[in-house]
Amino acid sequence: MDMRQALPEKQAKSVCDFFDDSANAERARAIEAQLKDFGMHWRSEKKTVEGLPLAGQ
């Protein structure tokens, strides 16, 4: 997805500028790898828990 579809143009440019800095891009890749190793990745299947005290309220 093109970021300009989800964000106004100015904010999309700011995000692109941020990741154009190789240090920022590498830091983001390292954090993503840590999350994936820990099982907390955006592509992870969402687990649902039923019977919680406030379920459905």
C-alpha positions in Angstrom: 0.0 0.0 0.0 1.2 3.5 -0.8 1.5 5.5 2.4 -0.2 8.4 0.7 -3.4 6.4 0.7 -3.3 6.1 4.5 -1.7 9.3 5.5 -1.8 12.9 4.3 1.0 13.8 1.9 3.0 15.8 4.5 3.0 13.0 7.1 3.8 10.4 4.4 6.8 12.4 3.3 8.0 12.7 6.9 7.8 8.9 7.3 9.7 8.4 4.1 12.3 10.9 5.1 12.7 9.2 8.5 13.3 5.8 6.9 15.6 7.3 4.2 18.2 7.6 7.1 19.9 4.3 7.1 20.4 4.3 10.9 16.6 4.7 11.4 15.8 2.0 8.8 18.3 -0.4 10.5 16.9 0.3 13.9 13.4 -0.4 12.7 14.6 -3.7 11.1 16.3 -4.7 14.4 13.1 -3.9 16.4 11.0 -5.9 13.9 13.3 -8.9 14.2 13.1 -8.8 18.0 9.3 -8.6 17.9 9.2 -11.5 15.4 11.6 -13.6 17.6 9.4 -12.9 20.6 6.2 -13.9 18.6 4.8 -10.4 18.4 4.8 -9.7 14.7 2.1 -7.8 12.7 1.5 -11.0 10.7 1.0 -13.1 13.8 -2.4 -14.7 14.1 -4.7 -12.8 16.5 -5.6 -14.9 19.5 -9.0 -14.5 21.1 -9.8 -15.3 24.6 -13.4 -16.0 25.5 -15.0 -15.7 29.0 -13.2 -12.6 30.1 -14.9 -10.7 32.9 -15.9 -7.8 30.7 -16.5 -9.8 27.4 -19.3 -8.3 25.4 -19.8 -5.2 27.5 
